[in-house]
């Protein structure tokens, strides 16, 4: 039997050492939602994020999404 059985295996992806870093993040998000009827809504949104790495390089991201929502609530007469 090999000697390494039962021993922890340390894997380092892409030759990067393990560590912990703190980053400053600025983010902006905007969206729009439209009610189709009493229960269904559809929406879109976009967000931009800028990360200022104190111990790493900067990172900018742009993302967007489309959503479809179903809302359940009582339909009792008013």
C-alpha positions in Angstrom: 0.0 0.0 0.0 1.3 3.5 -0.7 2.5 5.6 2.2 0.2 8.6 1.4 -3.1 6.9 2.3 -4.8 8.6 5.1 -2.6 11.7 4.8 -4.0 15.1 3.8 -3.2 16.1 0.2 -2.4 19.7 -0.5 -3.4 20.9 -4.0 -2.5 24.4 -5.2 -4.2 25.3 -8.4 -2.2 27.2 -11.1 0.8 27.4 -8.8 -0.9 29.9 -6.5 -0.3 29.8 -2.7 -3.3 29.7 -0.4 -4.1 32.9 1.4 -6.5 35.5 2.6 -6.9 39.0 1.3 -9.2 42.0 1.9 -10.6 43.9 -1.0 -12.6 47.2 -1.4 -15.6 46.8 -3.6 -17.8 49.5 -5.2 -21.0 48.2 -6.9 -24.0 49.8 -8.7 -27.1 47.9 -9.7 -30.2 49.1 -11.5 -33.3 47.2 -12.8 -36.8 47.4 -14.0 -39.7 45.1 -13.1 -43.1 45.0 -14.9 -46.2 43.4 -13.5 -47.9 41.3 -16.2 -51.0 40.5 -14.2 -52.0 39.9 -10.5 -49.4 37.1 -10.1 -46.7 37.3 -12.8 -43.9 39.8 -13.1 -41.0 40.1 -15.5 -37.8 42.1 -14.9 -34.3 43.0 -16.2 -31.3 44.3 -14.3 -27.7 45.2 -14.8 -24.8 45.7 -12.4 -21.3 47.0 -12.5 -18.7 46.1 -9.9 -15.2 47.5 -9.4 -12.9 45.7 -6.9 -9.7 47.5 -5.6 -7.5 44.7 -4.4 -5.4 45.6 -1.4 -3.4 42.5 -1.8 -4.4 41.5 -5.3 -5.0 43.0 -8.7 -8.1 45.1 -9.6 -11.1 43.4 -11.1 -14.0 44.9 -13.0 -17.2 43.0 -13.7 -20.4 43.7 -15.7 -23.5 41.5 -15.3 -27.1 41.4 -16.3 -30.1 39.2 -15.8 -33.7 38.6 -16.8 -36.2 37.4 -14.3 -39.7 35.9 -14.3 -41.5 35.9 -11.0 -44.7 34.3 -9.7 -46.3 35.9 -6.6 -48.7 34.0 -4.4 -51.0 35.8 -2.1 -54.6 35.5 -1.1 -57.1 36.5 -3.8 -59.9 37.2 -1.2 -62.4 39.8 -2.3 -61.6 43.3 -1.0 
